[in-house]
């Protein structure tokens, strides 16, 4: 009996299909993409407001007075004016800096969202490849047992083996077929999860194996997002402090007076400036809230750096361990496959009983499955290191 051999790989990974293409497809379907567009829209609206010379919408007023007590009959006074809310000194510049910081934060948030989605894709692709590798090994094991069962049945009919051997071979085959159904269901479930994320059937190829640097890169999207949040709240604090009181209001209008009794109308221009005062207490809660958010952002940035450093260290160590384990499992699978082949020859020559062969075939199949799982795990470990380094495909 010839035993099928070979290392298991994820056969469903399409040639030339990359994780970047999968990320592009998944991003178009994700909720994070819509949220990113909303952040950009808000930042653009804030920029337009900061570029305006008015701190609030202008207003138009119209008033008219008639028949003042003790005045001649027909007296009328009409006034038309425009009120223009102005920025406090330095508030417009502070507002512009705050909107620029919000734009930078929106860009950083988009990159961080892309990285998180890439992490989901890497995990989903790794799980699907692992399920495919296990399915392929079980299929190979079933094929070997089918061939063995047919051979045993032939030899039973020829009188070389006892009927109990045929029953044992058939039982092993049924057990392997049950495992095949379970592996097929697991593979289908993992592929369904992948389709839900990307809308695609293909799985991407393996990512390059990298060496981890000793520290987290400063361009890591999560770190950039945390630093952008600190800058954003710093600018918002400065903007809130520049608006301690309500801004001044300039009013410009025209007034027309009709004294009555045949006297002609008299026109005049009215210019006024309203300067609020004593409003600092009313703005203080807003400043305090901005300061609290700033302190929270600073602590979150420090925590993010420590967390990323820990994740990078663990990912690098896991990749090294996975590489060593993959080599050991490949060697073990090769040895047990050769052992099963030799025992199969011995069984065909009538020198080895069937139970010994079944145990050897089972051990070889288990080793092949373990090697396939470890190979898929090595690819996933490399992808997780890419994720820990903040590399977006």
MILUMVO-619631 format. One record per residue: x, y, z of N, C-alpha, C in turn; residue in three letters. Coordinates in steps of 0.2 Angstrom, whole numbers, padded with zeros to 4 digits, always signed. Layout:
<atoms>
XYZXYZXYZala
...
</atoms>
This chain:
<atoms>
+0004-0006+0000+0000+0000+0000+0004+0006+0000unk
+0003+0011-0005+0007+0017-0005+0004+0022-0001unk
+0007+0026+0003+0004+0031+0007+0005+0038+0004unk
+0000+0042+0004+0000+0048+0001+0004+0053+0006unk
+0009+0057+0003+0013+0061+0008+0013+0068+0005unk
+0016+0072+0008+0017+0079+0006+0015+0084+0012unk
+0018+0090+0012+0017+0095+0017+0010+0098+0015unk
+0006+0100+0020+0000+0103+0019+0001+0111+0019unk
-0003+0114+0014-0003+0121+0013-0010+0123+0012unk
-0011+0129+0012-0018+0132+0011-0019+0133+0004unk
-0022+0128+0001-0023+0128-0006-0028+0133-0009unk
-0032+0136-0004-0037+0141-0007-0034+0148-0007unk
-0028+0149-0006-0025+0156-0007-0023+0157-0014unk
-0027+0161-0017-0026+0163-0024-0019+0166-0026unk
-0017+0163-0031-0010+0166-0033-0010+0173-0035unk
-0006+0177-0032-0006+0184-0034-0011+0189-0030unk
-0015+0185-0026-0020+0189-0022-0017+0191-0016unk
-0017+0198-0014-0013+0200-0008-0018+0202-0003unk
-0015+0203+0003-0019+0205+0009-0021+0213+0008unk
-0017+0216+0004-0019+0223+0002-0026+0224-0002unk
-0026+0219-0007-0032+0219-0011-0038+0217-0006unk
-0037+0212-0002-0043+0211+0003-0045+0216+0007unk
-0040+0220+0010-0041+0226+0014-0045+0231+0010unk
-0043+0233+0004-0047+0237+0000-0054+0235+0000unk
-0055+0229-0002-0062+0227-0002-0066+0227+0004unk
-0063+0225+0010-0066+0225+0016-0067+0232+0018unk
-0063+0237+0017-0064+0244+0019-0070+0247+0016unk
-0071+0245+0009-0077+0248+0006-0084+0245+0009unk
-0083+0240+0013-0089+0237+0016-0090+0238+0023unk
-0085+0242+0026-0085+0242+0033-0088+0248+0036unk
-0091+0248+0042-0094+0254+0045-0088+0259+0047unk
-0082+0257+0048-0077+0262+0049-0076+0266+0044unk
-0077+0264+0038-0076+0269+0032-0081+0274+0032unk
-0087+0273+0034-0092+0278+0034-0091+0283+0040unk
-0088+0280+0046-0087+0284+0051-0081+0289+0050unk
-0076+0286+0046-0070+0291+0044-0073+0296+0039unk
-0077+0295+0035-0080+0300+0030-0084+0306+0035unk
-0087+0303+0040-0091+0308+0044-0086+0312+0048unk
-0080+0310+0050-0075+0314+0054-0072+0319+0049unk
-0071+0317+0043-0068+0322+0038-0073+0327+0037unk
-0079+0325+0036-0084+0330+0035-0085+0335+0040unk
-0085+0333+0047-0085+0337+0052-0079+0342+0053unk
-0073+0339+0051-0067+0343+0051-0067+0349+0046unk
-0070+0347+0040-0070+0352+0035-0075+0358+0037unk
-0081+0356+0040-0086+0361+0042-0083+0365+0048unk
-0079+0362+0052-0075+0366+0057-0070+0371+0054unk
-0067+0369+0049-0062+0373+0046-0066+0379+0043unk
-0071+0378+0039-0075+0384+0036-0077+0389+0042unk
-0079+0386+0047-0082+0391+0053-0076+0395+0055unk
-0070+0392+0056-0064+0395+0059-0061+0400+0054unk
-0063+0399+0047-0060+0404+0042-0065+0410+0042unk
-0071+0410+0045-0076+0415+0044-0074+0421+0049unk
-0075+0427+0047-0073+0433+0051-0078+0434+0056unk
-0084+0430+0056-0089+0431+0061-0089+0425+0066unk
-0090+0426+0072-0090+0420+0077-0097+0417+0077unk
-0102+0420+0075-0109+0417+0075-0112+0420+0069unk
-0118+0418+0067-0122+0421+0061-0124+0428+0063unk
-0123+0432+0057-0126+0439+0058-0133+0439+0059unk
-0136+0445+0061-0143+0445+0062-0145+0452+0060unk
-0151+0453+0057-0154+0459+0055-0160+0461+0060unk
-0160+0467+0061-0166+0470+0066-0169+0475+0062unk
-0176+0476+0063-0180+0481+0061-0185+0483+0066unk
-0185+0490+0067-0189+0492+0073-0193+0499+0070unk
-0198+0500+0073-0202+0506+0071-0206+0509+0077unk
-0206+0515+0078-0210+0518+0084-0214+0524+0081unk
-0220+0524+0083-0225+0529+0081-0229+0532+0087unk
-0231+0538+0086-0235+0542+0091-0232+0542+0098unk
-0226+0545+0099-0224+0546+0105-0228+0551+0109unk
-0229+0549+0116-0233+0554+0120-0230+0561+0120unk
-0234+0566+0119-0232+0573+0119-0229+0575+0113unk
-0228+0571+0108-0225+0573+0101-0230+0575+0096unk
-0228+0578+0091-0233+0580+0086-0236+0574+0083unk
-0242+0575+0080-0246+0569+0076-0242+0568+0070unk
-0241+0561+0069-0238+0559+0063-0231+0557+0064unk
-0228+0558+0070-0221+0557+0071-0220+0549+0070unk
-0214+0547+0067-0213+0540+0066-0205+0540+0066unk
-0203+0534+0069-0195+0533+0069-0194+0526+0067unk
-0190+0525+0061-0189+0518+0059-0181+0517+0059unk
-0179+0511+0061-0172+0509+0061-0171+0502+0058unk
-0166+0501+0054-0164+0495+0051-0157+0494+0053unk
-0155+0488+0055-0148+0487+0057-0146+0480+0056unk
-0139+0479+0056-0136+0472+0056-0131+0471+0061unk
-0132+0466+0065-0128+0464+0071-0123+0459+0068unk
-0116+0460+0069-0111+0456+0067-0107+0454+0073unk
-0108+0447+0075-0104+0444+0081-0096+0444+0079unk
-0092+0446+0083-0085+0446+0081-0081+0441+0086unk
-0075+0439+0084-0071+0434+0088-0068+0438+0093unk
-0067+0435+0099-0062+0438+0104-0055+0438+0101unk
-0051+0442+0104-0044+0443+0102-0040+0436+0103unk
-0038+0434+0097-0034+0427+0097-0039+0421+0097unk
-0045+0422+0097-0050+0416+0097-0050+0413+0090unk
-0050+0418+0085-0050+0415+0078-0044+0411+0076unk
-0038+0413+0078-0032+0410+0077-0032+0403+0081unk
-0034+0403+0087-0035+0397+0091-0039+0392+0088unk
-0045+0395+0086-0050+0390+0082-0047+0387+0076unk
-0043+0391+0072-0040+0388+0066-0035+0382+0068unk
-0031+0384+0073-0027+0378+0075-0030+0372+0078unk
-0036+0373+0081-0040+0367+0084-0043+0363+0078unk
-0045+0367+0073-0048+0363+0067-0042+0359+0063unk
-0036+0362+0062-0031+0359+0059-0029+0353+0063unk
-0029+0353+0070-0028+0347+0074-0033+0342+0073unk
-0039+0344+0072-0045+0339+0071-0044+0336+0065unk
-0042+0339+0059-0040+0336+0053-0035+0331+0054unk
-0030+0333+0057-0024+0328+0058-0027+0322+0062unk
-0031+0323+0067-0034+0317+0071-0038+0313+0067unk
-0042+0316+0062-0046+0312+0058-0042+0308+0053unk
-0037+0310+0051-0032+0306+0046-0029+0300+0051unk
-0027+0302+0057-0024+0297+0061-0029+0292+0063unk
-0035+0294+0064-0041+0289+0066-0042+0284+0060unk
-0042+0287+0054-0043+0283+0048-0038+0277+0047unk
-0031+0279+0048-0026+0275+0048-0026+0269+0053unk
-0028+0271+0059-0029+0267+0065-0035+0262+0063unk
-0040+0264+0060-0046+0260+0059-0044+0255+0053unk
-0040+0257+0048-0037+0253+0043-0033+0247+0046unk
-0029+0249+0051-0024+0244+0054-0029+0239+0058unk
-0034+0241+0062-0038+0237+0065-0042+0232+0061unk
-0044+0235+0055-0047+0230+0050-0042+0225+0047unk
-0036+0228+0046-0031+0223+0044-0030+0218+0049unk
-0030+0219+0055-0029+0214+0060-0035+0209+0060unk
-0041+0211+0059-0047+0206+0058-0046+0202+0052unk
-0043+0205+0047-0042+0201+0041-0037+0196+0042unk
-0031+0198+0045-0026+0193+0046-0028+0187+0050unk
-0032+0189+0055-0034+0183+0060-0039+0179+0056unk
-0044+0182+0052-0049+0178+0048-0045+0174+0043unk
-0040+0177+0039-0037+0173+0034-0033+0167+0037unk
-0029+0169+0043-0026+0163+0047-0030+0158+0049unk
-0036+0159+0051-0040+0154+0054-0043+0150+0048unk
-0044+0153+0042-0047+0149+0036-0041+0145+0033unk
-0035+0147+0033-0030+0143+0031-0028+0137+0035unk
-0029+0139+0042-0028+0133+0046-0033+0128+0045unk
-0039+0130+0045-0045+0125+0043-0044+0121+0037unk
-0041+0125+0032-0040+0122+0025-0035+0116+0026unk
-0029+0118+0030-0024+0114+0030-0026+0107+0034unk
-0030+0108+0039-0032+0102+0043-0037+0098+0038unk
-0041+0101+0034-0046+0098+0030-0042+0094+0025unk
-0036+0097+0022-0032+0093+0017-0029+0087+0020unk
-0027+0088+0026-0023+0082+0029-0028+0076+0031unk
-0034+0078+0033-0039+0073+0034-0041+0070+0028unk
-0042+0073+0022-0044+0071+0016-0038+0065+0014unk
-0032+0067+0015-0026+0063+0013-0027+0056+0018unk
-0028+0057+0024-0029+0052+0028-0035+0047+0026unk
-0040+0050+0024-0046+0046+0022-0044+0042+0016unk
-0041+0045+0011-0038+0042+0005-0034+0036+0007unk
-0029+0037+0011-0025+0031+0013-0029+0026+0016unk
-0034+0027+0021-0037+0022+0024-0042+0018+0019unk
-0045+0022+0014-0049+0019+0009-0045+0014+0005unk
-0039+0016+0004-0034+0011+0000-0032+0005+0004unk
-0031+0007+0011-0029+0001+0015-0035-0004+0016unk
-0041-0001+0017-0047-0005+0018-0049-0009+0012unk
-0048-0006+0006-0049-0010+0000-0044-0016+0000unk
-0037-0015+0001-0032-0020+0001-0034-0025+0006unk
-0036-0023+0012-0037-0028+0018-0043-0032+0015unk
-0048-0029+0012-0054-0033+0010-0052-0038+0005unk
-0048-0036+0000-0045-0041-0005-0042-0047-0002unk
-0037-0045+0003-0034-0051+0006-0038-0055+0011unk
-0043-0052+0014-0048-0057+0017-0051-0062+0013unk
-0053-0059+0007-0057-0064+0002-0052-0069+0000unk
-0045-0067-0001-0040-0072-0003-0038-0077+0003unk
-0041-0075+0009-0039-0080+0014-0033-0078+0018unk
-0029-0073+0016-0023-0071+0019-0024-0067+0026unk
-0030-0064+0027-0031-0061+0033-0038-0063+0036unk
-0039-0062+0042-0045-0064+0046-0050-0058+0045unk
-0057-0060+0045-0062-0055+0044-0062-0050+0049unk
-0059-0051+0055-0059-0046+0060-0054-0040+0058unk
-0049-0042+0053-0045-0036+0051-0049-0032+0046unk
-0053-0034+0042-0058-0030+0038-0062-0025+0042unk
-0065-0028+0047-0069-0024+0052-0065-0018+0055unk
-0059-0020+0057-0055-0015+0060-0053-0009+0055unk
-0051-0011+0049-0049-0006+0044-0056-0002+0042unk
-0061-0005+0042-0068-0001+0041-0069+0003+0046unk
-0068+0001+0052-0070+0006+0058-0065+0012+0058unk
-0058+0011+0057-0054+0016+0056-0056+0021+0050unk
-0058+0018+0045-0060+0023+0039-0066+0027+0041unk
-0071+0024+0045-0077+0027+0047-0075+0033+0052unk
-0071+0032+0056-0068+0037+0061-0065+0043+0057unk
-0061+0041+0052-0058+0046+0048-0063+0050+0044unk
-0068+0047+0041-0073+0050+0038-0077+0055+0042unk
-0078+0053+0048-0082+0058+0053-0078+0064+0054unk
-0071+0063+0055-0067+0069+0056-0067+0073+0050unk
-0067+0070+0044-0067+0074+0038-0074+0078+0037unk
-0079+0076+0040-0085+0080+0040-0084+0086+0044unk
-0082+0084+0050-0080+0090+0055-0076+0095+0052unk
-0070+0093+0049-0065+0097+0046-0068+0102+0041unk
-0073+0098+0037-0076+0102+0031-0081+0107+0034unk
-0084+0106+0039-0089+0111+0042-0085+0117+0045unk
-0079+0115+0048-0075+0120+0051-0072+0125+0046unk
-0070+0122+0040-0067+0126+0034-0073+0130+0031unk
-0079+0127+0031-0084+0131+0028-0086+0137+0032unk
-0086+0136+0039-0087+0142+0044-0082+0147+0043unk
-0076+0145+0043-0070+0150+0042-0071+0154+0036unk
-0072+0151+0031-0073+0154+0024-0079+0159+0024unk
-0084+0157+0027-0090+0161+0028-0088+0168+0032unk
-0084+0167+0037-0082+0173+0041-0078+0178+0036unk
-0074+0175+0032-0069+0179+0028-0074+0182+0023unk
-0079+0179+0020-0083+0182+0015-0087+0188+0018unk
-0089+0187+0024-0093+0192+0028-0089+0198+0028unk
-0082+0198+0029-0078+0203+0030-0076+0207+0023unk
-0075+0203+0018-0072+0205+0012-0077+0205+0006unk
-0082+0200+0007-0086+0199+0001-0082+0195-0005unk
-0077+0192-0003-0073+0189-0008-0072+0181-0006unk
-0070+0177-0011-0069+0170-0010-0062+0169-0008unk
-0057+0172-0012-0050+0170-0012-0047+0172-0005unk
-0042+0168-0003-0038+0170+0003-0032+0173+0000unk
-0029+0178+0004-0023+0181+0002-0017+0176+0003unk
-0011+0178+0000-0005+0174+0001-0002+0176+0007unk
+0003+0172+0009+0007+0173+0015+0011+0180+0015unk
+0011+0183+0021+0015+0190+0021+0022+0188+0023unk
+0026+0193+0021+0033+0192+0022+0035+0191+0030unk
+0040+0187+0031+0042+0187+0038+0047+0192+0039unk
+0046+0196+0045+0050+0202+0046+0054+0201+0053unk
+0059+0205+0054+0062+0205+0060+0060+0211+0064unk
+0058+0210+0070+0055+0215+0074+0060+0220+0077unk
+0059+0227+0076+0064+0231+0079+0063+0231+0087unk
+0068+0234+0090+0068+0234+0098+0062+0238+0101unk
+0060+0243+0097+0055+0248+0099+0049+0249+0094unk
+0044+0251+0097+0038+0252+0093+0039+0258+0088unk
+0038+0258+0082+0039+0263+0077+0035+0269+0079unk
+0038+0275+0078+0034+0281+0080+0028+0282+0075unk
+0029+0279+0069+0024+0280+0064+0018+0275+0065unk
+0018+0271+0070+0013+0266+0072+0006+0270+0072unk
+0001+0268+0068-0005+0271+0068-0009+0272+0074unk
-0008+0267+0079-0011+0268+0085-0008+0273+0089unk
-0001+0273+0089+0003+0278+0093+0002+0285+0090unk
+0001+0286+0083+0000+0292+0080-0007+0295+0082unk
-0012+0290+0082-0019+0292+0084-0019+0295+0092unk
-0015+0292+0096-0015+0294+0103-0012+0301+0104unk
-0006+0302+0100-0003+0308+0100-0007+0314+0097unk
-0011+0312+0091-0015+0317+0088-0021+0319+0093unk
-0023+0314+0097-0028+0316+0102-0026+0321+0107unk
-0019+0320+0109-0017+0324+0114-0016+0331+0111unk
-0014+0332+0105-0013+0338+0101-0020+0341+0100unk
-0025+0337+0099-0031+0340+0097-0034+0343+0104unk
-0034+0340+0109-0037+0342+0116-0033+0348+0118unk
-0026+0348+0117-0022+0354+0119-0025+0360+0115unk
-0026+0360+0109-0028+0365+0105-0035+0367+0107unk
-0039+0362+0109-0046+0364+0111-0046+0368+0118unk
-0041+0366+0122-0041+0370+0128-0039+0377+0127unk
-0034+0378+0122-0032+0385+0120-0038+0389+0117unk
-0042+0385+0113-0048+0389+0110-0053+0390+0115unk
-0054+0386+0120-0059+0387+0126-0056+0393+0130unk
-0050+0393+0131-0047+0399+0135-0047+0405+0132unk
-0047+0405+0125-0047+0412+0121-0054+0414+0121unk
-0059+0410+0123-0066+0412+0123-0069+0412+0130unk
-0065+0415+0134-0067+0415+0141-0074+0419+0142unk
-0074+0424+0138-0081+0428+0138-0084+0428+0131unk
-0090+0430+0131-0093+0430+0124-0090+0436+0120unk
-0090+0435+0114-0086+0439+0109-0090+0446+0108unk
-0087+0451+0106-0090+0458+0105-0095+0457+0099unk
-0099+0462+0099-0104+0462+0093-0105+0469+0090unk
-0103+0470+0084-0103+0476+0080-0110+0477+0077unk
-0113+0482+0078-0120+0484+0075-0119+0490+0070unk
-0122+0489+0064-0122+0495+0060-0129+0496+0057unk
-0132+0502+0057-0139+0502+0055-0140+0510+0052unk
-0146+0510+0049-0149+0517+0047-0155+0518+0051unk
-0156+0525+0052-0162+0527+0056-0165+0533+0052unk
-0172+0532+0051-0176+0537+0048-0181+0540+0053unk
-0181+0547+0054-0186+0550+0058-0190+0555+0054unk
-0197+0554+0056-0202+0559+0053-0205+0563+0058unk
-0203+0569+0059-0205+0573+0065-0213+0574+0064unk
-0216+0574+0058-0223+0575+0057-0224+0582+0056unk
-0230+0584+0055-0233+0591+0054-0229+0594+0047unk
-0228+0590+0042-0225+0592+0036-0218+0593+0036unk
-0214+0591+0041-0207+0592+0041-0204+0586+0038unk
-0199+0587+0034-0196+0581+0030-0193+0576+0034unk
-0192+0570+0031-0188+0565+0035-0181+0566+0036unk
-0178+0564+0042-0171+0565+0043-0168+0558+0044unk
-0163+0557+0040-0159+0550+0040-0152+0551+0044unk
-0151+0545+0047-0144+0545+0051-0142+0538+0051unk
-0135+0537+0052-0132+0531+0052-0130+0529+0060unk
-0132+0523+0062-0131+0521+0069-0125+0516+0069unk
-0120+0517+0073-0115+0512+0074-0114+0510+0081unk
-0114+0504+0083-0114+0502+0090-0109+0496+0091unk
-0107+0496+0097-0102+0490+0099-0104+0488+0106unk
-0106+0481+0106-0108+0478+0112-0102+0474+0115unk
-0100+0475+0121-0095+0472+0124-0097+0468+0130unk
-0098+0462+0130-0100+0458+0136-0094+0458+0141unk
-0096+0457+0147-0091+0457+0153-0094+0452+0158unk
-0089+0449+0162-0091+0445+0168-0094+0438+0166unk
-0092+0436+0160-0095+0429+0158-0090+0424+0159unk
-0084+0425+0162-0079+0420+0163-0082+0414+0167unk
-0086+0415+0172-0088+0410+0176-0093+0405+0172unk
-0096+0408+0167-0101+0404+0163-0097+0399+0158unk
-0091+0402+0156-0087+0398+0152-0082+0393+0155unk
-0081+0393+0162-0076+0389+0165-0078+0382+0165unk
-0084+0380+0165-0085+0372+0165-0083+0370+0158unk
-0084+0373+0153-0081+0371+0146-0073+0370+0146unk
-0070+0375+0150-0063+0375+0150-0061+0369+0154unk
-0064+0368+0160-0062+0362+0164-0063+0356+0161unk
-0069+0355+0157-0070+0349+0153-0065+0347+0148unk
-0062+0353+0145-0057+0352+0140-0050+0350+0143unk
-0049+0353+0149-0043+0351+0153-0043+0344+0155unk
-0049+0341+0157-0050+0334+0159-0049+0330+0153unk
-0052+0331+0148-0051+0327+0142-0043+0327+0139unk
-0040+0333+0140-0033+0333+0139-0029+0328+0143unk
-0030+0329+0149-0026+0324+0154-0028+0317+0152unk
-0034+0315+0151-0036+0308+0149-0032+0306+0143unk
-0032+0311+0138-0028+0309+0132-0021+0308+0133unk
-0018+0312+0137-0010+0311+0139-0009+0304+0142unk
-0013+0302+0147-0012+0296+0150-0014+0290+0145unk
-0019+0291+0141-0020+0286+0136-0014+0285+0131unk
-0011+0290+0129-0005+0290+0125+0000+0286+0128unk
+0002+0287+0135+0007+0284+0138+0005+0276+0139unk
-0001+0275+0140-0003+0268+0141-0003+0264+0134unk
-0005+0268+0128-0004+0265+0122+0003+0263+0120unk
+0007+0267+0121+0014+0266+0120+0017+0260+0124unk
+0015+0259+0130+0017+0253+0134+0014+0247+0131unk
+0007+0248+0130+0004+0242+0127+0006+0239+0120unk
+0008+0244+0116+0011+0242+0109+0018+0239+0110unk
+0022+0241+0115+0028+0239+0116+0028+0231+0118unk
+0023+0230+0123+0022+0223+0125+0019+0219+0120unk
+0015+0221+0116+0012+0217+0110+0017+0215+0105unk
+0022+0220+0104+0027+0219+0099+0032+0214+0102unk
+0034+0214+0108+0038+0209+0111+0035+0202+0111unk
+0029+0202+0112+0026+0195+0112+0025+0192+0105unk
+0023+0197+0100+0023+0195+0094+0029+0192+0091unk
+0035+0196+0092+0042+0194+0090+0043+0187+0093unk
+0042+0186+0099+0044+0180+0103+0040+0174+0100unk
+0033+0175+0099+0029+0170+0096+0031+0168+0089unk
+0033+0173+0085+0035+0171+0078+0042+0167+0079unk
+0046+0168+0083+0052+0164+0083+0051+0157+0086unk
+0046+0157+0091+0044+0150+0093+0041+0146+0088unk
+0036+0150+0084+0032+0146+0079+0037+0143+0074unk
+0042+0147+0072+0047+0145+0067+0050+0139+0069unk
+0053+0139+0075+0056+0133+0078+0051+0127+0078unk
+0045+0128+0081+0040+0122+0081+0039+0120+0074unk
+0038+0124+0069+0037+0122+0063+0042+0117+0060unk
+0048+0119+0061+0054+0115+0059+0053+0108+0062unk
+0052+0108+0069+0052+0102+0072+0046+0097+0070unk
+0040+0100+0069+0034+0096+0067+0035+0094+0060unk
+0039+0097+0055+0040+0095+0049+0045+0089+0049unk
+0050+0089+0053+0054+0083+0054+0051+0077+0057unk
+0047+0079+0062+0043+0073+0065+0038+0070+0060unk
+0035+0074+0056+0030+0071+0051+0034+0067+0046unk
+0039+0069+0044+0043+0066+0039+0046+0059+0042unk
+0048+0059+0048+0050+0053+0051+0044+0048+0052unk
+0039+0050+0054+0033+0046+0055+0030+0043+0049unk
+0030+0047+0044+0028+0045+0037+0032+0040+0034unk
+0039+0040+0035+0043+0035+0033+0042+0029+0037unk
+0041+0029+0043+0040+0024+0047+0033+0020+0045unk
+0028+0024+0044+0022+0021+0041+0023+0018+0035unk
+0027+0020+0030+0028+0017+0024+0032+0011+0025unk
+0037+0010+0029+0040+0004+0030+0036-0001+0033unk
+0032+0001+0038+0027-0004+0041+0022-0006+0036unk
+0020-0002+0031+0015-0004+0026+0019-0009+0022unk
+0025-0009+0020+0028-0014+0016+0029-0020+0020unk
+0030-0020+0027+0030-0026+0031+0024-0029+0031unk
+0018-0025+0031+0012-0028+0032+0010-0032+0025unk
+0012-0029+0020+0011-0032+0013+0014-0038+0013unk
+0020-0039+0016+0024-0045+0016+0022-0050+0021unk
+0017-0048+0025+0014-0053+0030+0018-0053+0036unk
+0022-0048+0037+0027-0048+0043+0024-0044+0049unk
+0019-0040+0048+0017-0035+0053+0009-0036+0053unk
+0006-0036+0059-0001-0037+0060-0004-0030+0058unk
-0011-0030+0056-0014-0024+0054-0015-0019+0060unk
-0016-0021+0066-0016-0016+0071-0010-0011+0072unk
-0004-0014+0071+0002-0010+0071+0002-0006+0065unk
+0000-0008+0059+0000-0003+0053-0005+0002+0054unk
-0011+0001+0057-0016+0006+0058-0014+0011+0063unk
-0010+0009+0068-0007+0014+0073-0002+0018+0070unk
+0002+0015+0066+0007+0019+0062+0004+0024+0057unk
-0001+0022+0054-0004+0026+0049-0008+0032+0053unk
-0011+0030+0059-0014+0036+0063-0009+0041+0065unk
-0003+0038+0068+0002+0042+0070+0005+0047+0065unk
+0006+0044+0059+0008+0048+0054+0003+0054+0052unk
-0003+0052+0051-0008+0057+0050-0009+0062+0055unk
-0008+0060+0061-0008+0065+0067-0002+0070+0066unk
+0004+0067+0064+0010+0071+0064+0009+0076+0058unk
+0006+0074+0052+0005+0078+0046+0000+0084+0048unk
-0005+0082+0052-0010+0087+0053-0006+0092+0058unk
-0002+0090+0063+0001+0095+0067+0006+0099+0064unk
+0009+0096+0059+0014+0100+0055+0010+0105+0051unk
+0005+0103+0048+0001+0108+0044-0002+0114+0048unk
-0004+0112+0054-0007+0117+0059-0001+0122+0060unk
+0005+0119+0062+0010+0123+0064+0013+0128+0058unk
+0012+0125+0052+0014+0129+0046+0009+0135+0045unk
+0003+0134+0046-0002+0139+0046-0001+0144+0052unk
+0000+0141+0058+0002+0145+0063+0008+0150+0062unk
+0013+0147+0059+0019+0152+0057+0017+0157+0053unk
+0013+0156+0048+0010+0162+0044+0006+0167+0048unk
+0002+0164+0052-0002+0169+0057+0003+0173+0061unk
+0008+0169+0064+0012+0173+0068+0016+0179+0065unk
+0018+0177+0058+0021+0183+0054+0016+0188+0053unk
+0010+0187+0052+0005+0192+0051+0004+0196+0057unk
+0004+0193+0063+0003+0196+0069+0009+0201+0071unk
+0015+0199+0069+0020+0203+0070+0020+0209+0065unk
+0017+0208+0059+0016+0214+0055+0011+0219+0058unk
+0006+0216+0061+0001+0220+0065+0004+0223+0071unk
+0008+0220+0075+0011+0223+0080+0016+0229+0078unk
+0019+0228+0072+0023+0234+0070+0019+0240+0067unk
+0012+0239+0066+0008+0244+0064+0008+0245+0056unk
+0010+0239+0053+0011+0239+0046+0004+0238+0042unk
+0002+0243+0039-0005+0242+0035-0003+0240+0028unk
-0006+0234+0026-0005+0232+0019-0006+0237+0014unk
</atoms>
